[in-house]
Amino acid sequence: MSVFEYKAIDNKGKESVGILESDSLKSARYALQSQHLTVVEVTKSKRKLSQSKSWFDVTLSMMDVSLFVRQLASLLQASMPIDEALQTIATHSDKKYIKKTIQKIRSSVMEGKSLASSLKLNAQELPPYLIATVEAGERSAQLGYILENLADEIQQQEAFKKKISTALIYPFLISIVALTVVVSLLIFVVPQIVSVFESMNQILPPLTVAIIEISNFLTAYIEIIILIVISVIIGLKLALKKNATKIKIQKIMSRLPIIGKIMVSSNAVRFSRTLALLHDSGTPILVALKNTADSLNYLPMKQGILKGAEKVRAGSTLFKALENQNVLPPMTLYMLASGESSAQLSQMLNKAADIQETELDNYTVKVISLFEPLMILFMGAIVLLIVLAILLPIFELNQIPL
């Protein structure tokens, strides 16, 4: 099927622009006329709705998606038809790529597709749980209410992710600055000062010799070291594209004291909130588990939940199925069991997410408060060793009798 761009006027005299898929120009005109639109212009487009995006294409951020979902929820709750709601949002958007995306979604809706199918077709970067929630909203005839809850959930998840990212950026920057300072001292400062000792027939202290050897090594091989580091980074990125390798690396990282706790806890929070949202919207539990698993970054947890879903399909309770996988923290499992037995699964999962989010916030604050003085002490110790390596020969030189 070909893609056509069109301009048309509806019954109220409003101009409408968008794209649609059709077999021919004639059938495209007919499809527009069947929607009670007066066709102004229809032209064939070189774009394909189903084509994959390149690295240079602009994509929707989750904050853009949250704003779009909230606006759509408000308009639908005001009893506005979905095509008019989409047109209104597109008209008032100040970002071209958002406007184009919404116009594509509207075109698909006007062709008779559901909103969930239109989102999946024209905004492929959207997470699976979002599509599943929209599907549940359309089935329950409460799309506006469910979209409002979805917008709240997206904002909450993004705020949590931003909080964790901000907490991790600070220690990372301090480490980079400390490493840069030390390497700069060894490459640029130490050789200049050590050159003074070359003209003297003096036996240098072991510490000074060690620092000089490190400085000479870095000076001679810094380009090779940089190339090796870049190669390792590129190699890791290529290796992480394979799920088997990524799972092995993530399992190793999950055993590390700080990184492991943050990785597991943050994914457990996302699991709880996403499953609560999907369950509360009326999504079948097996579909909810599948889409919740797809929203996780920690692949061992994702695999465990998918295996648990198969046991649920075979007749197991949700708690037993997930407990046997050993991928969720005890708090999440306890609250899940409580919610399942009391028929309040969504509420208990949200409580579990709130408790773990608070605990993770406190943990990251404590880690950062400890990391900063430790890094300063470590950097000070390294600089002190370099300074001592330089000063020791000078002290010994002053003790030589004239």
C-alpha positions as CSV (number, residue, x, y, z in Angstrom):
1,M,0.0,0.0,0.0
2,S,1.1,3.5,-0.8
3,V,1.1,6.5,1.6
4,F,-0.7,9.7,0.6
5,E,-0.6,13.2,2.2
6,Y,-3.9,15.2,2.1
7,K,-5.6,18.5,2.8
8,A,-9.3,18.5,3.3
9,I,-12.2,20.4,4.9
10,D,-14.6,18.9,7.3
11,N,-18.4,19.7,7.8
12,K,-17.6,22.5,10.1
13,G,-15.3,24.2,7.6
14,K,-12.1,23.4,9.5
15,E,-9.0,22.5,7.4
16,S,-7.6,19.0,8.1
17,V,-4.2,17.7,7.1
18,G,-2.7,14.3,7.5
19,I,-1.6,11.1,5.8
20,L,-3.3,7.8,5.1
21,E,-2.4,4.5,3.5
22,S,-4.3,3.4,0.4
23,D,-3.9,1.3,-2.8
24,S,-4.3,4.2,-5.2
25,L,-4.9,7.9,-5.5
26,K,-8.6,7.2,-6.4
27,S,-9.1,4.9,-3.4
28,A,-7.5,7.5,-1.1
29,R,-9.9,10.2,-2.3
30,Y,-12.8,7.8,-1.8
31,A,-11.6,7.0,1.7
32,L,-11.5,10.7,2.6
33,Q,-14.9,11.4,1.0
34,S,-16.4,8.5,3.0
35,Q,-15.3,10.4,6.2
36,H,-17.5,13.4,5.0
37,L,-14.4,15.4,4.1
38,T,-14.1,17.8,1.2
39,V,-10.8,16.9,-0.5
40,V,-8.6,19.9,-1.3
41,E,-5.4,18.1,-2.3
42,V,-4.1,14.5,-2.2
43,T,-0.5,13.7,-3.2
44,K,1.6,10.6,-3.0
45,S,4.2,10.6,-0.3
46,K,7.6,8.9,-0.3
47,R,7.3,8.1,3.4
48,K,6.2,4.7,4.7
49,L,4.3,4.5,7.9
50,S,5.8,1.2,8.8
51,Q,9.4,2.1,8.1
52,S,12.0,1.8,10.9
53,K,13.4,5.0,12.3
54,S,17.0,6.0,11.6
55,W,19.4,7.3,14.3
56,F,18.7,10.9,13.1
57,D,14.9,10.8,13.4
58,V,13.4,12.8,16.2
59,T,11.4,10.6,18.5
60,L,8.8,11.3,21.2
61,S,10.1,11.6,24.7
62,M,8.1,10.2,27.5
63,M,7.3,13.7,28.8
64,D,5.9,14.5,25.3
65,V,3.8,11.3,25.5
66,S,2.6,12.2,29.0
67,L,1.5,15.7,27.9
68,F,-0.3,14.2,24.8
69,V,-2.0,11.5,26.9
70,R,-3.2,14.1,29.5
71,Q,-4.5,16.5,26.8
72,L,-6.3,13.7,25.1
73,A,-7.8,12.4,28.4
74,S,-9.1,15.9,29.2
75,L,-10.7,16.4,25.7
76,L,-12.3,12.9,25.7
77,Q,-13.7,13.5,29.2
78,A,-15.3,16.7,27.8
79,S,-17.2,14.4,25.3
80,M,-15.2,15.6,22.3
81,P,-14.9,13.0,19.5
82,I,-11.5,11.4,19.3
83,D,-10.7,12.6,15.8
84,E,-11.5,16.2,16.8
85,A,-9.5,15.8,20.0
86,L,-6.4,14.6,18.1
87,Q,-6.8,17.4,15.5
88,T,-7.1,20.0,18.4
89,I,-3.9,18.7,20.1
90,A,-2.0,18.6,16.8
91,T,-3.1,22.2,15.9
92,H,-1.9,23.6,19.3
93,S,1.4,21.7,19.4
94,D,4.4,23.9,18.8
95,K,6.7,20.9,18.0
96,K,6.6,19.8,14.3
97,Y,7.5,16.2,14.9
98,I,4.7,15.9,17.6
99,K,2.3,17.5,15.2
100,K,3.2,15.1,12.4
101,T,2.9,12.1,14.6
102,I,-0.5,13.1,16.0
103,Q,-1.7,13.7,12.4
104,K,-0.6,10.2,11.4
105,I,-2.4,8.7,14.4
106,R,-5.5,10.7,13.5
107,S,-5.4,9.5,10.0
108,S,-5.2,5.9,11.1
109,V,-8.2,6.4,13.5
110,M,-10.2,8.0,10.7
111,E,-9.5,5.0,8.6
112,G,-11.3,2.9,11.2
113,K,-8.4,1.6,13.2
114,S,-8.5,1.7,17.0
115,L,-6.5,4.3,19.0
116,A,-4.2,1.5,20.3
117,S,-3.6,0.2,16.9
118,S,-2.9,3.7,15.5
119,L,-0.5,4.4,18.3
120,K,1.3,1.1,17.7
121,L,1.6,1.8,14.0
122,N,2.6,5.4,14.0
123,A,4.5,5.8,17.3
124,Q,6.7,2.7,17.5
125,E,8.8,4.1,20.3
126,L,5.9,3.8,22.8
127,P,6.3,1.2,25.5
128,P,4.1,-1.9,25.2
129,Y,2.4,-1.3,28.6
130,L,1.1,2.1,27.2
131,I,-0.5,0.4,24.2
132,A,-2.0,-2.3,26.4
133,T,-3.5,0.3,28.8
134,V,-5.1,2.2,25.8
135,E,-6.5,-1.1,24.6
136,A,-8.0,-1.7,28.0
137,G,-9.5,1.8,28.1
138,E,-11.1,1.3,24.7
139,R,-12.6,-2.1,25.8
140,S,-14.0,-0.6,29.0
141,A,-15.5,2.5,27.4
142,Q,-13.6,4.6,30.0
143,L,-10.8,5.7,27.8
144,G,-10.7,9.3,29.2
145,Y,-10.4,8.2,32.8
146,I,-7.8,5.5,32.1
147,L,-5.7,7.9,30.0
148,E,-5.7,10.3,32.8
149,N,-4.4,7.6,35.2
150,L,-1.9,6.6,32.5
151,A,-0.6,10.2,32.2
152,D,-0.1,10.3,36.0
153,E,1.7,7.0,36.0
154,I,4.1,8.1,33.2
155,Q,4.9,11.3,35.0
156,Q,5.6,9.4,38.2
157,Q,7.8,6.9,36.5
158,E,9.8,9.6,34.6
159,A,10.2,11.6,37.8
160,F,11.6,8.5,39.6
161,K,13.9,7.7,36.7
162,K,15.2,11.3,36.6
163,K,15.8,11.2,40.3
164,I,17.9,8.1,40.1
165,S,19.8,9.3,37.1
166,T,20.6,12.6,38.8
167,A,21.8,10.8,41.8
168,L,24.2,8.6,39.8
169,I,25.5,11.5,37.6
170,Y,27.2,13.3,40.5
171,P,29.4,10.4,41.6
172,F,30.2,9.7,38.0
173,L,31.3,13.3,37.3
174,I,33.5,13.4,40.4
175,S,35.2,10.2,39.4
176,I,35.9,11.5,35.9
177,V,37.3,14.8,37.3
178,A,39.5,12.9,39.8
179,L,40.9,10.6,37.1
180,T,41.5,13.5,34.7
181,V,43.4,15.5,37.4
182,V,45.6,12.5,38.3
183,V,46.4,11.5,34.7
184,S,47.2,15.1,33.8
185,L,49.6,15.4,36.7
186,L,51.4,12.2,35.7
187,I,51.6,13.1,32.0
188,F,52.3,16.9,32.1
189,V,53.5,17.9,35.5
190,V,55.7,15.0,36.7
191,P,57.9,14.8,33.6
192,Q,58.7,18.5,33.8
193,I,59.8,18.3,37.4
194,V,61.6,14.9,37.1
195,S,63.7,16.3,34.3
196,V,65.5,18.4,36.9
197,F,66.8,15.2,38.6
198,E,68.2,13.7,35.4
199,S,71.3,16.0,35.5
200,M,72.1,14.8,39.0
201,N,73.8,11.5,39.8
202,Q,71.4,10.8,42.7
203,I,69.7,7.6,43.7
204,L,66.0,8.3,43.7
205,P,63.7,6.9,46.4
206,P,61.5,3.9,45.4
207,L,58.3,5.9,45.5
208,T,59.8,8.5,43.1
209,V,61.0,5.7,40.7
210,A,57.5,4.1,40.8
211,I,55.8,7.4,40.0
212,I,58.3,8.1,37.2
213,E,57.7,4.7,35.7
214,I,53.9,5.2,35.7
215,S,54.4,8.7,34.2
216,N,56.7,7.3,31.4
217,F,54.2,4.5,30.7
218,L,51.2,6.9,30.4
219,T,53.2,9.4,28.3
220,A,54.4,6.7,25.9
221,Y,51.1,4.7,25.5
222,I,48.3,7.3,26.3
223,E,47.0,7.1,22.7
224,I,46.9,3.3,22.7
225,I,45.2,3.3,26.1
226,I,42.5,5.7,24.8
227,L,42.0,3.6,21.7
228,I,41.7,0.4,23.9
229,V,39.1,2.2,26.2
230,I,37.1,3.3,23.2
231,S,37.3,-0.2,21.6
232,V,36.1,-1.8,24.9
233,I,33.2,0.6,25.1
234,I,32.2,-0.1,21.5
235,G,32.7,-3.8,22.0
236,L,30.5,-3.8,25.1
237,K,27.8,-1.9,23.3
238,L,27.8,-4.5,20.5
239,A,27.9,-7.3,22.9
240,L,24.9,-5.9,24.9
241,K,22.8,-6.1,21.7
242,K,22.7,-9.9,22.3
243,N,20.3,-10.8,25.1
244,A,22.4,-13.8,26.2
245,T,25.5,-11.5,26.8
246,K,23.4,-8.7,28.3
247,I,21.8,-11.2,30.8
248,K,25.2,-12.5,32.0
249,I,26.5,-8.9,32.5
250,Q,23.4,-7.8,34.3
251,K,23.5,-10.8,36.6
252,I,27.1,-9.9,37.5
253,M,26.2,-6.3,38.1
254,S,23.2,-7.3,40.2
255,R,25.7,-8.9,42.7
256,L,27.6,-5.6,43.2
257,P,26.8,-3.8,46.4
258,I,25.5,-0.4,45.2
259,I,24.8,-0.8,41.4
260,G,23.0,-4.1,42.0
261,K,20.6,-2.8,44.6
262,I,19.8,0.3,42.5
263,M,19.2,-1.9,39.4
264,V,17.0,-4.5,41.1
265,S,15.0,-2.0,43.2
266,S,14.3,0.5,40.4
267,N,13.0,-2.3,38.1
268,A,10.9,-3.7,41.0
269,V,9.3,-0.3,41.4
270,R,8.6,-0.1,37.7
271,F,7.2,-3.7,37.8
272,S,4.8,-2.8,40.7
273,R,3.6,0.5,39.2
274,T,3.1,-0.9,35.6
275,L,1.3,-4.0,36.7
276,A,-0.9,-2.0,39.1
277,L,-1.8,0.4,36.2
278,L,-2.6,-2.4,33.8
279,H,-4.6,-4.4,36.3
280,D,-6.5,-1.4,37.5
281,S,-7.5,-0.6,33.8
282,G,-9.0,-4.1,33.4
283,T,-6.2,-5.7,31.3
284,P,-6.2,-9.5,31.6
285,I,-3.5,-10.7,34.0
286,L,-1.5,-12.6,31.4
287,V,-1.5,-9.7,29.0
288,A,-0.6,-7.4,31.9
289,L,2.3,-9.6,32.9
290,K,3.6,-9.7,29.4
291,N,3.5,-6.0,28.9
292,T,4.9,-5.3,32.4
293,A,7.9,-7.6,31.6
294,D,8.5,-5.8,28.3
295,S,8.8,-2.4,30.2
296,L,11.7,-3.7,32.3
297,N,15.4,-3.0,31.6
298,Y,16.7,-5.8,33.9
299,L,16.5,-8.8,31.7
300,P,16.8,-11.5,34.4
301,M,13.7,-10.0,36.1
302,K,11.9,-9.8,32.7
303,Q,12.6,-13.5,32.0
304,G,11.5,-14.5,35.4
305,I,8.2,-12.7,35.1
306,L,7.5,-14.2,31.6
307,K,8.2,-17.7,33.1
308,G,5.9,-16.8,35.9
309,A,3.2,-15.8,33.5
310,E,3.4,-19.3,31.9
311,K,2.8,-20.8,35.4
312,V,-0.2,-18.5,35.9
313,R,-1.5,-19.7,32.6
314,A,-1.2,-23.3,33.9
315,G,-3.3,-22.5,36.9
316,S,-0.8,-21.2,39.6
317,T,-1.5,-18.2,41.7
318,L,0.4,-15.0,40.8
319,F,2.3,-15.0,44.1
320,K,3.5,-18.6,43.8
321,A,4.4,-18.2,40.2
322,L,6.6,-15.2,40.8
323,E,8.0,-16.4,44.1
324,N,9.6,-19.4,42.5
325,Q,11.5,-17.2,40.0
326,N,13.5,-15.4,42.7
327,V,13.7,-12.2,40.7
328,L,11.5,-9.8,42.8
329,P,12.5,-8.4,46.2
330,P,10.7,-9.9,49.2
331,M,8.8,-6.6,49.9
332,T,7.2,-6.7,46.4
333,L,6.3,-10.4,46.7
334,Y,4.8,-9.9,50.2
335,M,2.6,-7.0,49.1
336,L,1.6,-8.8,45.9
337,A,0.5,-11.9,48.0
338,S,-1.4,-9.6,50.3
339,G,-3.1,-7.8,47.4
340,E,-4.0,-11.0,45.6
341,S,-5.6,-12.6,48.7
342,S,-7.6,-9.5,49.5
343,A,-8.6,-8.6,45.9
344,Q,-6.7,-5.3,46.2
345,L,-3.8,-6.1,43.9
346,S,-3.4,-2.7,42.3
347,Q,-3.5,-0.8,45.7
348,M,-1.0,-3.1,47.3
349,L,1.4,-3.0,44.3
350,N,1.3,0.8,44.4
351,K,2.0,0.7,48.1
352,A,5.0,-1.6,47.5
353,A,6.3,0.8,44.8
354,D,5.9,3.8,47.2
355,I,7.8,1.9,50.0
356,Q,10.6,0.8,47.7
357,E,10.9,4.2,46.0
358,T,11.3,5.9,49.4
359,E,13.8,3.3,50.5
360,L,15.8,3.7,47.3
361,D,15.8,7.5,47.6
362,N,17.2,7.3,51.1
363,Y,19.8,4.7,50.0
364,T,21.1,6.8,47.1
365,V,21.3,9.9,49.3
366,K,23.3,7.9,51.9
367,V,25.6,6.5,49.2
368,I,26.3,9.9,47.7
369,S,26.9,11.5,51.1
370,L,29.5,8.8,51.8
371,F,31.0,8.7,48.3
372,E,31.9,12.4,48.1
373,P,34.3,12.5,51.2
374,L,35.7,9.1,50.2
375,M,36.5,10.3,46.7
376,I,38.0,13.5,48.0
377,L,40.2,11.5,50.4
378,F,41.2,9.0,47.7
379,M,42.1,11.9,45.3
380,G,44.0,13.7,48.0
381,A,46.0,10.5,48.8
382,I,47.0,10.1,45.2
383,V,48.0,13.7,44.8
384,L,49.9,13.5,48.1
385,L,51.9,10.4,46.8
386,I,52.8,12.3,43.7
387,V,53.9,15.4,45.7
388,L,55.9,13.2,48.0
389,A,57.6,11.4,45.1
390,I,58.7,14.8,43.9
391,L,59.8,16.2,47.2
392,L,61.7,13.2,48.6
393,P,64.7,13.6,46.2
394,I,64.8,17.3,47.0
395,F,64.9,16.6,50.8
396,E,67.7,14.0,50.3
397,L,69.6,16.5,48.1
398,N,69.5,19.1,50.9
399,Q,71.0,16.5,53.3
400,I,74.1,15.9,51.1
401,P,77.2,17.4,52.8
402,L,78.9,20.1,50.8
